[in-house]
């Protein structure tokens, strides 16, 4: 969501609201294009990338398989609150 526009030196930067934490952030701080899909602040995007690795490991996903990529995408939407479902948690029996 767009909140306001700050004018820099010849460049307009927008302040957005993070989909997950609802905090405002400056879009120029986002260095990963993937984070822009969900209007995610850098902190929440970093949290997602760490969580995604755990999901891949816990579910033993093979990212070369379309159905496994779809499962990860579903977890991504659940993580950002865009879809209902059970969020995968780390299995304490798995080191």
C-alpha positions as CSV (number, residue, x, y, z in Angstrom):
1,X,0.0,0.0,0.0
2,X,1.3,3.4,-0.9
3,X,1.4,5.9,1.9
4,X,3.4,8.9,0.6
5,X,6.0,9.9,-1.9
6,X,9.4,11.4,-0.8
7,X,11.3,13.3,-3.5
8,X,15.0,12.6,-3.6
9,X,17.5,14.0,-6.1
10,X,15.5,13.6,-9.3
11,X,14.0,10.3,-8.0
12,X,10.6,9.7,-6.3
13,X,10.7,7.1,-3.5
14,X,7.5,5.7,-2.0
15,X,6.9,4.8,1.6
16,X,4.9,1.6,1.7
17,X,3.3,-0.5,4.4
18,X,4.6,-4.0,4.9
19,X,2.0,-6.7,4.3
20,X,3.3,-8.8,7.2
21,X,4.3,-6.5,10.1
22,X,2.2,-3.4,9.0
23,X,5.2,-1.1,9.6
24,X,6.1,1.6,7.1
25,X,9.3,1.3,5.1
26,X,11.0,3.2,2.3
27,X,11.0,1.2,-0.9
28,X,14.5,2.2,-1.7
29,X,15.7,0.0,1.2
30,X,14.4,-3.1,-0.7
31,X,17.2,-4.7,-2.6
32,X,15.4,-8.0,-3.5
33,X,12.8,-7.8,-6.3
34,X,11.0,-10.7,-4.7
35,X,10.1,-8.6,-1.7
36,X,8.2,-6.2,-3.9
37,X,5.6,-9.0,-4.7
38,X,4.1,-8.6,-1.3
39,X,5.1,-5.1,-0.4
40,X,7.4,-6.6,2.2
41,X,9.9,-4.7,4.4
42,X,13.5,-5.9,4.3
43,X,13.2,-7.4,7.8
44,X,10.1,-9.5,7.0
45,X,11.6,-10.6,3.6
46,X,14.8,-11.8,5.4
47,X,12.6,-13.6,7.9
48,X,10.7,-15.2,5.0
49,X,13.9,-16.3,3.2
50,X,15.1,-18.0,6.4
51,X,11.7,-19.6,6.9
52,X,11.6,-20.8,3.3
53,X,14.8,-22.7,3.7
54,X,13.3,-24.4,6.8
55,X,10.1,-25.2,4.8
56,X,12.1,-26.7,1.9
57,X,14.1,-28.9,4.4
58,X,11.2,-29.9,6.6
59,X,9.0,-30.9,3.6
60,X,12.0,-32.2,1.6
61,X,10.9,-30.1,-1.4
62,X,12.6,-30.6,-4.7
63,X,12.4,-27.2,-6.4
64,X,12.8,-28.8,-9.8
65,X,9.3,-30.2,-9.4
66,X,6.3,-27.9,-10.2
67,X,4.1,-29.3,-7.4
68,X,6.9,-28.7,-4.9
69,X,7.4,-25.1,-6.1
70,X,3.6,-24.6,-5.7
71,X,3.8,-25.9,-2.1
72,X,6.5,-23.4,-1.3
73,X,4.5,-20.6,-3.0
74,X,1.5,-21.6,-0.8
75,X,3.7,-21.4,2.3
76,X,4.9,-18.0,1.2
77,X,1.3,-16.7,0.9
78,X,0.5,-18.1,4.3
79,X,3.6,-16.5,5.8
80,X,2.6,-13.1,4.5
81,X,-1.1,-13.5,5.6
82,X,-2.5,-13.6,2.1
83,X,-3.9,-17.2,2.4
84,X,-5.3,-19.3,5.2
85,X,-3.5,-22.5,6.2
86,X,-1.2,-24.1,8.6
87,X,2.3,-22.6,8.7
88,X,5.1,-25.2,8.7
89,X,7.1,-25.3,11.9
90,X,10.5,-26.8,12.5
91,X,10.3,-30.4,13.6
92,X,12.2,-30.6,16.9
93,X,13.3,-34.2,16.0
94,X,15.1,-32.9,12.9
95,X,18.4,-31.3,13.7
